[in-house]
Amino acid sequence: MSRKRISLYGAVGMAAMGLIASAASAESVTSAGGSIPDNLPLTPLVVTFNVVDSGSVASVDLTMTGLTHTWAGDLIATLTAPGGAVADIMRRPEDDTPTSTFGDSSNFGGNYRFIDSGGSLATALNGTANVPSGDYQASSRAALATDPNTPVVLNTVFGGVASAGTWTLRISDNAVADVGTLTSASLNVVIPEPTSLGLIGAAGLGLLRRRRA
């Protein structure tokens, strides 16, 4: 498991006033994947991410690197936060006009980031070839054979939950024969930080006010 922290800062232009606004910090954790057990819904591939930074989540995205499976519609993937909040990443995905309980027969064979600003997975499914690598919205299905994919807004599900602890990705195969693997997965969590005003900056502002009086 590897971890990367990125601090994002906004600075007021007058350096002498010492004003520094700390906008947010992002922690990215990458964990190894593995084989997805064939036709074992209750025995999924489990990938965990240990997030150290504490705070209330602002946004989340998840990348599956090297996801392969010869029948995309076999798969259910969920992401669970440390406190128990859970979101579907995909649920036996189908194209925009579902006609069976088997899900779409397209193949996964690439790198897929699930993020609220991504495109529709249903639109990318084509029944014959690989789903192109890229950014997709998480999605779910209320009922197989009748309901198409519906978007899952990850930032609504996880926004405001506690970030620190173990996040869990589960990927299950729900039909016989077709198999797949995952090379690795990366979880990116953005945590807002309060704006801070340095003592020097506050003193500088006071001095400016006195000089203008």
Backbone as CSV, one residue per row, in Angstrom:
resi,resn,N_x,N_y,N_z,CA_x,CA_y,CA_z,C_x,C_y,C_z
1,MET,0.850,-1.187,0.000,0.000,0.000,0.000,0.886,1.237,0.000
2,SER,0.628,2.163,-0.930,1.388,3.406,-0.981,0.446,4.579,-0.770
3,ARG,1.028,5.694,-0.277,0.207,6.842,0.078,0.885,8.105,-0.405
4,LYS,0.073,9.056,-0.882,0.602,10.339,-1.321,-0.297,11.427,-0.766
5,ARG,0.316,12.439,-0.155,-0.434,13.584,0.358,-0.098,14.807,-0.480
6,ILE,-1.113,15.576,-0.815,-0.933,16.810,-1.560,-1.646,17.912,-0.808
7,SER,-0.948,18.989,-0.480,-1.572,20.140,0.146,-1.829,21.203,-0.916
8,LEU,-3.019,21.754,-0.909,-3.412,22.762,-1.873,-3.564,24.083,-1.127
9,TYR,-2.842,25.113,-1.553,-2.834,26.375,-0.810,-3.254,27.522,-1.712
10,GLY,-3.955,28.478,-1.110,-4.233,29.743,-1.752,-3.540,30.827,-0.950
11,ALA,-2.851,31.770,-1.612,-2.114,32.804,-0.885,-2.588,34.174,-1.325
12,VAL,-2.824,35.073,-0.369,-3.153,36.454,-0.679,-1.904,37.130,-1.213
13,GLY,-2.063,38.006,-2.204,-0.924,38.520,-2.949,0.083,39.317,-2.152
14,MET,-0.285,39.921,-1.010,0.665,40.768,-0.282,1.429,39.926,0.715
15,ALA,2.636,39.474,0.341,3.394,38.549,1.183,3.752,39.172,2.520
16,ALA,3.965,40.466,2.557,4.371,41.117,3.794,3.294,41.023,4.866
17,MET,2.050,40.815,4.449,0.959,40.724,5.402,0.815,39.320,5.955
18,GLY,1.515,38.352,5.370,1.539,36.993,5.911,0.199,36.296,5.888
19,LEU,-0.620,36.543,4.898,-1.929,35.913,4.827,-1.816,34.625,4.039
20,ILE,-2.089,33.491,4.682,-2.030,32.195,4.004,-3.341,31.463,4.241
21,ALA,-4.046,31.144,3.175,-5.295,30.410,3.302,-5.057,28.970,2.904
22,SER,-5.219,28.052,3.812,-5.025,26.633,3.522,-6.337,26.075,3.017
23,ALA,-6.406,25.767,1.713,-7.677,25.421,1.082,-8.101,23.995,1.367
24,ALA,-7.215,23.034,1.109,-7.589,21.631,1.264,-6.354,20.765,1.208
25,SER,-6.484,19.546,1.700,-5.431,18.559,1.529,-6.044,17.318,0.917
26,ALA,-5.279,16.656,0.077,-5.742,15.439,-0.574,-4.815,14.302,-0.204
27,GLU,-5.380,13.188,0.167,-4.595,11.989,0.440,-4.986,10.919,-0.568
28,SER,-3.993,10.386,-1.258,-4.217,9.331,-2.242,-3.526,8.061,-1.773
29,VAL,-4.291,6.984,-1.684,-3.770,5.701,-1.212,-3.954,4.657,-2.306
30,THR,-2.881,3.954,-2.649,-2.933,2.907,-3.671,-2.663,1.556,-3.038
31,SER,-3.518,0.576,-3.362,-3.381,-0.780,-2.824,-3.419,-1.797,-3.956
32,ALA,-2.751,-2.925,-3.740,-2.719,-3.989,-4.744,-4.093,-4.623,-4.902
33,GLY,-4.361,-5.098,-6.100,-5.611,-5.798,-6.382,-5.446,-7.302,-6.292
34,GLY,-6.003,-8.014,-7.272,-5.931,-9.472,-7.283,-6.957,-10.040,-8.230
35,SER,-7.151,-11.361,-8.152,-8.155,-12.024,-8.983,-9.548,-11.821,-8.388
36,ILE,-10.532,-11.677,-9.256,-11.922,-11.552,-8.827,-12.536,-12.956,-8.850
37,PRO,-12.898,-13.519,-7.701,-13.410,-14.896,-7.665,-14.632,-15.065,-8.565
38,ASP,-14.625,-16.096,-9.395,-15.690,-16.306,-10.375,-16.967,-16.803,-9.714
39,ASN,-18.070,-16.099,-9.990,-19.408,-16.525,-9.572,-19.489,-16.798,-8.066
40,LEU,-18.863,-15.929,-7.281,-18.920,-16.043,-5.821,-19.334,-14.692,-5.237
41,PRO,-20.616,-14.352,-5.341,-21.077,-13.029,-4.891,-20.743,-12.724,-3.435
42,LEU,-20.697,-13.758,-2.598,-20.440,-13.538,-1.179,-18.957,-13.592,-0.830
43,THR,-18.120,-13.823,-1.847,-16.666,-13.865,-1.627,-15.993,-12.934,-2.629
44,PRO,-16.161,-11.624,-2.446,-15.604,-10.682,-3.419,-14.101,-10.492,-3.247
45,LEU,-13.483,-9.891,-4.241,-12.140,-9.351,-4.075,-12.258,-8.136,-3.150
46,VAL,-11.455,-8.116,-2.093,-11.502,-7.027,-1.116,-10.187,-6.255,-1.166
47,VAL,-10.282,-4.946,-1.371,-9.116,-4.064,-1.399,-9.342,-2.982,-0.352
48,THR,-8.362,-2.777,0.534,-8.523,-1.793,1.602,-7.549,-0.627,1.430
49,PHE,-7.967,0.529,1.936,-7.166,1.747,1.882,-7.144,2.353,3.287
50,ASN,-5.965,2.501,3.846,-5.841,3.081,5.179,-5.568,4.578,5.051
51,VAL,-6.592,5.388,5.294,-6.469,6.842,5.200,-6.072,7.384,6.569
52,VAL,-4.978,8.146,6.601,-4.435,8.662,7.856,-4.986,10.046,8.186
53,ASP,-5.067,10.926,7.186,-5.507,12.296,7.436,-6.936,12.302,7.972
54,SER,-7.151,13.076,9.038,-8.481,13.118,9.640,-9.183,14.423,9.302
55,GLY,-10.495,14.341,9.186,-11.314,15.500,8.861,-12.603,15.036,8.235
56,SER,-13.404,15.981,7.777,-14.660,15.661,7.097,-14.418,15.669,5.595
57,VAL,-14.838,14.624,4.927,-14.576,14.457,3.493,-15.308,15.519,2.684
58,ALA,-14.596,16.111,1.730,-15.213,17.021,0.765,-15.526,16.296,-0.540
59,SER,-14.589,15.458,-0.997,-14.809,14.726,-2.244,-13.986,13.451,-2.266
60,VAL,-14.443,12.496,-3.075,-13.813,11.180,-3.191,-13.820,10.762,-4.651
61,ASP,-12.733,10.158,-5.099,-12.765,9.446,-6.371,-11.934,8.176,-6.252
62,LEU,-12.234,7.206,-7.103,-11.624,5.876,-7.024,-11.151,5.466,-8.408
63,THR,-9.895,5.000,-8.496,-9.352,4.525,-9.769,-9.063,3.035,-9.686
64,MET,-9.559,2.287,-10.666,-9.225,0.877,-10.810,-8.236,0.757,-11.965
65,THR,-7.022,0.341,-11.650,-5.970,0.217,-12.650,-5.832,-1.242,-13.069
66,GLY,-5.825,-1.474,-14.378,-5.694,-2.838,-14.882,-6.888,-3.708,-14.547
67,LEU,-8.098,-3.145,-14.639,-9.316,-3.948,-14.435,-9.619,-4.706,-15.716
68,THR,-9.671,-6.035,-15.606,-10.029,-6.870,-16.751,-11.182,-7.782,-16.363
69,HIS,-12.119,-7.957,-17.275,-13.202,-8.926,-17.100,-13.916,-9.063,-18.427
70,THR,-14.193,-10.292,-18.832,-14.737,-10.525,-20.159,-16.259,-10.403,-20.232
71,TRP,-16.909,-9.985,-19.154,-18.346,-9.686,-19.182,-18.588,-8.632,-18.112
72,ALA,-18.628,-7.371,-18.543,-18.728,-6.264,-17.585,-19.943,-6.407,-16.676
73,GLY,-21.036,-6.924,-17.224,-22.274,-7.023,-16.469,-22.264,-8.052,-15.355
74,ASP,-21.182,-8.813,-15.217,-21.070,-9.755,-14.089,-20.740,-9.051,-12.774
75,LEU,-20.211,-7.827,-12.859,-19.546,-7.240,-11.702,-20.433,-6.315,-10.868
76,ILE,-20.242,-6.413,-9.559,-20.751,-5.427,-8.600,-19.552,-4.922,-7.819
77,ALA,-19.399,-3.603,-7.762,-18.313,-2.998,-6.989,-18.904,-1.963,-6.046
78,THR,-18.486,-1.996,-4.798,-18.952,-1.038,-3.806,-17.762,-0.453,-3.056
79,LEU,-17.939,0.760,-2.546,-16.926,1.419,-1.723,-17.566,1.766,-0.388
80,THR,-16.901,1.380,0.713,-17.418,1.613,2.058,-16.445,2.479,2.837
81,ALA,-16.971,3.529,3.472,-16.165,4.430,4.294,-15.949,3.831,5.672
82,PRO,-14.980,4.354,6.444,-14.710,3.796,7.773,-15.925,3.774,8.693
83,GLY,-16.795,4.779,8.575,-17.973,4.825,9.436,-19.148,4.004,8.963
84,GLY,-19.020,3.360,7.788,-20.073,2.479,7.304,-20.861,2.989,6.119
85,ALA,-20.707,4.256,5.734,-21.391,4.749,4.533,-20.902,3.959,3.328
86,VAL,-21.839,3.548,2.467,-21.477,2.693,1.327,-22.122,3.224,0.055
87,ALA,-21.377,3.136,-1.040,-21.881,3.567,-2.344,-21.567,2.506,-3.388
88,ASP,-22.505,2.293,-4.297,-22.222,1.471,-5.471,-21.255,2.220,-6.384
89,ILE,-20.237,1.518,-6.849,-19.386,2.026,-7.915,-19.942,1.563,-9.254
90,MET,-20.364,0.324,-9.308,-21.127,-0.205,-10.447,-21.927,-1.404,-9.948
91,ARG,-23.056,-1.668,-10.580,-23.894,-2.806,-10.177,-24.414,-3.495,-11.430
92,ARG,-23.703,-4.559,-11.825,-24.052,-5.333,-13.014,-24.448,-4.406,-14.160
93,PRO,-23.511,-3.556,-14.587,-23.848,-2.477,-15.521,-24.414,-2.977,-16.836
94,GLU,-25.326,-2.189,-17.373,-26.023,-2.472,-18.630,-26.017,-1.185,-19.445
95,ASP,-26.293,-1.315,-20.733,-26.351,-0.107,-21.554,-27.648,0.660,-21.263
96,ASP,-27.925,1.648,-22.068,-29.071,2.516,-21.792,-30.425,1.850,-22.023
97,THR,-30.446,0.686,-22.641,-31.719,-0.016,-22.888,-31.594,-1.457,-22.406
98,PRO,-31.631,-1.675,-21.087,-31.427,-3.031,-20.556,-32.510,-3.994,-21.015
99,THR,-32.085,-5.220,-21.354,-33.038,-6.218,-21.838,-32.889,-7.565,-21.147
100,SER,-31.939,-7.713,-20.221,-31.747,-9.003,-19.576,-31.225,-8.806,-18.167
101,THR,-31.195,-9.896,-17.412,-30.660,-9.840,-16.051,-29.164,-10.104,-16.012
102,PHE,-28.534,-10.289,-17.167,-27.127,-10.681,-17.205,-26.165,-9.502,-17.230
103,GLY,-26.672,-8.287,-17.417,-25.783,-7.148,-17.573,-25.144,-7.150,-18.951
104,ASP,-24.387,-6.110,-19.235,-23.825,-5.943,-20.568,-22.647,-6.884,-20.793
105,SER,-22.489,-7.329,-22.046,-21.432,-8.285,-22.383,-20.131,-7.618,-22.822
106,SER,-20.037,-6.305,-22.715,-18.764,-5.631,-22.997,-17.672,-6.138,-22.060
107,ASN,-16.433,-5.891,-22.441,-15.299,-6.308,-21.616,-14.642,-5.104,-20.946
108,PHE,-14.242,-5.269,-19.698,-13.335,-4.321,-19.084,-11.915,-4.724,-19.443
109,GLY,-11.100,-3.734,-19.773,-9.708,-4.010,-20.100,-8.908,-2.729,-20.132
110,GLY,-8.790,-2.084,-18.963,-8.086,-0.811,-18.939,-8.060,-0.210,-17.552
111,ASN,-7.943,1.121,-17.526,-7.880,1.873,-16.275,-9.107,2.770,-16.191
112,TYR,-9.803,2.721,-15.064,-11.092,3.399,-14.946,-11.134,4.200,-13.657
113,ARG,-11.360,5.524,-13.802,-11.540,6.361,-12.619,-13.025,6.669,-12.464
114,PHE,-13.536,6.455,-11.261,-14.934,6.737,-10.964,-14.986,8.025,-10.155
115,ILE,-15.564,9.048,-10.776,-15.564,10.401,-10.239,-16.857,11.074,-10.688
116,ASP,-17.376,11.972,-9.858,-18.680,12.570,-10.152,-18.714,13.320,-11.475
117,SER,-17.576,13.841,-11.907,-17.537,14.594,-13.163,-17.339,13.703,-14.392
118,GLY,-17.286,12.375,-14.199,-17.039,11.455,-15.309,-18.244,11.275,-16.212
119,GLY,-18.023,10.552,-17.299,-19.086,10.274,-18.247,-19.935,9.086,-17.828
120,SER,-20.936,8.784,-18.638,-21.863,7.693,-18.350,-21.251,6.348,-18.737
121,LEU,-21.181,5.434,-17.777,-20.696,4.088,-18.074,-21.653,3.387,-19.032
122,ALA,-22.952,3.605,-18.857,-23.947,2.964,-19.723,-23.722,3.319,-21.182
123,THR,-23.357,4.564,-21.441,-23.127,4.995,-22.819,-21.891,4.338,-23.412
124,ALA,-20.884,4.049,-22.563,-19.633,3.448,-23.043,-19.765,1.957,-23.319
125,LEU,-20.753,1.302,-22.705,-20.940,-0.130,-22.927,-21.433,-0.371,-24.347
126,ASN,-20.874,-1.405,-24.998,-21.187,-1.609,-26.419,-21.497,-3.049,-26.766
127,GLY,-21.380,-3.949,-25.786,-21.785,-5.331,-26.014,-20.747,-6.227,-26.645
128,THR,-19.700,-5.654,-27.216,-18.760,-6.516,-27.941,-17.294,-6.267,-27.597
129,ALA,-16.890,-5.022,-27.434,-15.473,-4.699,-27.289,-15.167,-4.196,-25.879
130,ASN,-13.910,-3.776,-25.672,-13.510,-3.254,-24.376,-14.162,-1.898,-24.088
131,VAL,-14.539,-1.697,-22.844,-14.958,-0.374,-22.398,-13.718,0.515,-22.382
132,PRO,-13.730,1.665,-23.056,-12.523,2.506,-23.104,-12.090,2.953,-21.715
133,SER,-10.785,3.017,-21.503,-10.272,3.601,-20.274,-10.736,5.052,-20.182
134,GLY,-10.907,5.543,-18.936,-11.314,6.931,-18.783,-12.027,7.178,-17.481
135,ASP,-12.667,8.343,-17.396,-13.396,8.766,-16.207,-14.890,8.479,-16.381
136,TYR,-15.483,7.847,-15.357,-16.903,7.501,-15.401,-17.564,7.845,-14.076
137,GLN,-18.859,8.128,-14.155,-19.641,8.265,-12.942,-19.859,6.888,-12.322
138,ALA,-19.872,6.833,-11.004,-20.346,5.626,-10.342,-21.830,5.458,-10.687
139,SER,-22.312,4.211,-10.639,-23.702,3.978,-11.039,-24.271,2.777,-10.305
140,SER,-25.593,2.674,-10.350,-26.289,1.561,-9.716,-27.475,1.159,-10.589
141,ARG,-28.113,0.057,-10.230,-29.346,-0.380,-10.896,-30.312,-0.884,-9.836
142,ALA,-31.516,-0.368,-9.866,-32.519,-0.781,-8.875,-33.035,-2.185,-9.164
143,ALA,-33.199,-2.506,-10.428,-33.711,-3.836,-10.804,-33.082,-4.256,-12.122
144,LEU,-32.553,-5.461,-12.167,-31.971,-5.969,-13.400,-33.063,-6.200,-14.434
145,ALA,-32.703,-6.084,-15.697,-33.567,-6.328,-16.850,-34.532,-5.193,-17.134
146,THR,-34.849,-4.366,-16.151,-35.808,-3.288,-16.409,-35.231,-1.904,-16.181
147,ASP,-34.269,-1.767,-15.296,-33.754,-0.441,-14.964,-32.358,-0.227,-15.528
148,PRO,-32.134,0.922,-16.158,-30.785,1.242,-16.638,-29.897,1.706,-15.487
149,ASN,-28.631,1.947,-15.803,-27.733,2.525,-14.807,-28.245,3.897,-14.386
150,THR,-28.187,4.175,-13.101,-28.487,5.511,-12.596,-27.246,6.034,-11.883
151,PRO,-26.932,7.320,-12.041,-25.711,7.858,-11.429,-25.748,7.770,-9.909
152,VAL,-24.584,7.505,-9.331,-24.375,7.583,-7.887,-23.414,8.748,-7.646
153,VAL,-23.843,9.724,-6.863,-23.017,10.903,-6.606,-22.158,10.612,-5.374
154,LEU,-20.901,10.291,-5.607,-20.014,9.892,-4.518,-19.845,10.996,-3.484
155,ASN,-19.793,12.237,-3.940,-19.585,13.332,-2.999,-20.810,13.592,-2.130
156,THR,-21.970,13.126,-2.565,-23.161,13.207,-1.722,-23.156,12.084,-0.689
157,VAL,-22.788,10.885,-1.124,-22.760,9.739,-0.202,-21.711,9.938,0.879
158,PHE,-20.520,10.404,0.482,-19.394,10.453,1.414,-19.094,11.868,1.933
159,GLY,-19.712,12.884,1.370,-19.443,14.238,1.825,-19.783,14.422,3.297
160,GLY,-18.809,14.901,4.074,-19.017,15.142,5.494,-18.701,13.981,6.401
161,VAL,-18.444,12.779,5.853,-18.116,11.649,6.718,-16.664,11.765,7.177
162,ALA,-16.318,11.077,8.265,-14.948,11.093,8.773,-14.031,10.366,7.792
163,SER,-12.899,10.982,7.497,-12.004,10.436,6.475,-11.086,9.337,6.992
164,ALA,-10.589,9.480,8.226,-9.536,8.595,8.723,-10.064,7.200,9.026
165,GLY,-9.252,6.208,8.678,-9.615,4.821,8.933,-9.519,3.984,7.679
166,THR,-10.117,2.825,7.713,-10.028,1.876,6.600,-11.234,1.989,5.676
167,TRP,-10.971,2.357,4.433,-11.974,2.341,3.369,-11.856,1.000,2.653
168,THR,-12.976,0.475,2.162,-12.977,-0.872,1.590,-13.671,-0.901,0.239
169,LEU,-12.951,-1.392,-0.757,-13.507,-1.662,-2.079,-13.779,-3.149,-2.190
170,ARG,-14.986,-3.504,-2.585,-15.354,-4.907,-2.816,-15.827,-5.055,-4.254
171,ILE,-15.260,-6.050,-4.952,-15.655,-6.342,-6.334,-16.057,-7.807,-6.403
172,SER,-17.321,-8.053,-6.737,-17.795,-9.442,-6.818,-18.197,-9.791,-8.242
173,ASP,-18.020,-11.068,-8.569,-18.453,-11.646,-9.843,-19.742,-12.419,-9.566
174,ASN,-20.774,-12.145,-10.376,-22.099,-12.668,-10.058,-22.688,-13.571,-11.134
175,ALA,-21.827,-14.176,-11.948,-22.265,-15.140,-12.956,-21.091,-16.044,-13.295
176,VAL,-21.396,-17.233,-13.816,-20.374,-18.236,-14.065,-19.641,-17.965,-15.381
177,ALA,-18.425,-18.474,-15.474,-17.607,-18.586,-16.697,-16.650,-17.426,-16.895
178,ASP,-17.130,-16.206,-17.075,-16.223,-15.096,-17.356,-15.476,-14.694,-16.084
179,VAL,-14.192,-14.373,-16.243,-13.353,-14.071,-15.077,-12.596,-12.770,-15.315
180,GLY,-12.003,-12.248,-14.236,-11.258,-11.001,-14.362,-10.300,-10.775,-13.211
181,THR,-9.512,-9.726,-13.336,-8.521,-9.364,-12.325,-8.469,-7.849,-12.187
182,LEU,-7.831,-7.405,-11.109,-7.562,-5.993,-10.876,-6.103,-5.864,-10.469
183,THR,-5.345,-5.020,-11.162,-3.935,-4.838,-10.818,-3.786,-4.057,-9.515
184,SER,-4.448,-2.917,-9.428,-4.395,-2.090,-8.218,-5.574,-1.130,-8.215
185,ALA,-5.785,-0.494,-7.074,-6.822,0.529,-6.964,-6.283,1.690,-6.144
186,SER,-6.738,2.899,-6.482,-6.300,4.101,-5.778,-7.517,4.890,-5.317
187,LEU,-7.493,5.276,-4.044,-8.547,6.096,-3.465,-7.990,7.486,-3.208
188,ASN,-8.697,8.491,-3.697,-8.291,9.875,-3.488,-9.349,10.572,-2.639
189,VAL,-8.942,11.091,-1.480,-9.858,11.745,-0.548,-9.402,13.177,-0.344
190,VAL,-10.309,14.130,-0.559,-10.006,15.539,-0.349,-10.696,16.009,0.920
191,ILE,-9.902,16.661,1.788,-10.393,17.120,3.085,-10.190,18.623,3.162
192,PRO,-11.253,19.414,3.344,-11.074,20.865,3.466,-10.407,21.221,4.779
193,GLU,-9.633,22.299,4.751,-8.986,22.791,5.960,-9.423,24.229,6.211
194,PRO,-9.532,24.636,7.476,-9.988,25.995,7.768,-8.982,27.037,7.305
195,THR,-9.506,28.173,6.869,-8.635,29.282,6.498,-7.966,29.849,7.748
196,SER,-6.659,30.071,7.655,-5.929,30.590,8.803,-5.350,31.961,8.496
197,LEU,-5.285,32.829,9.507,-4.718,34.155,9.369,-3.532,34.267,10.313
198,GLY,-2.318,34.457,9.768,-1.128,34.548,10.599,-1.145,35.790,11.474
199,LEU,-0.479,35.698,12.633,-0.422,36.828,13.546,0.266,38.020,12.897
200,ILE,1.296,37.750,12.102,1.988,38.839,11.421,1.053,39.539,10.464
201,GLY,0.259,38.744,9.758,-0.693,39.325,8.826,-1.700,40.193,9.539
202,ALA,-2.216,39.734,10.679,-3.200,40.505,11.432,-2.588,41.813,11.901
203,ALA,-1.339,41.754,12.384,-0.662,42.969,12.833,-0.455,43.929,11.679
204,GLY,-0.116,43.362,10.503,0.089,44.205,9.335,-1.175,44.926,8.931
205,LEU,-2.320,44.226,8.989,-3.578,44.852,8.653,-3.891,45.997,9.612
206,GLY,-3.618,45.757,10.915,-3.865,46.805,11.902,-3.004,48.025,11.646
207,LEU,-1.745,47.802,11.273,-0.836,48.908,11.002,-1.309,49.722,9.817
208,LEU,-1.785,49.021,8.780,-2.281,49.735,7.594,-3.474,50.605,7.958
209,ARG,-4.380,50.088,8.808,-5.571,50.853,9.185,-5.163,52.119,9.952
210,ARG,-4.173,52.004,10.869,-3.752,53.158,11.654,-3.128,54.239,10.745
211,ARG,-2.357,53.806,9.756,-1.706,54.774,8.878,-2.716,55.515,8.006
212,ARG,-3.829,54.820,7.696,-4.824,55.465,6.844,-5.744,56.389,7.644
213,ALA,-5.751,56.246,8.976,-6.660,57.048,9.792,-6.220,58.523,9.819
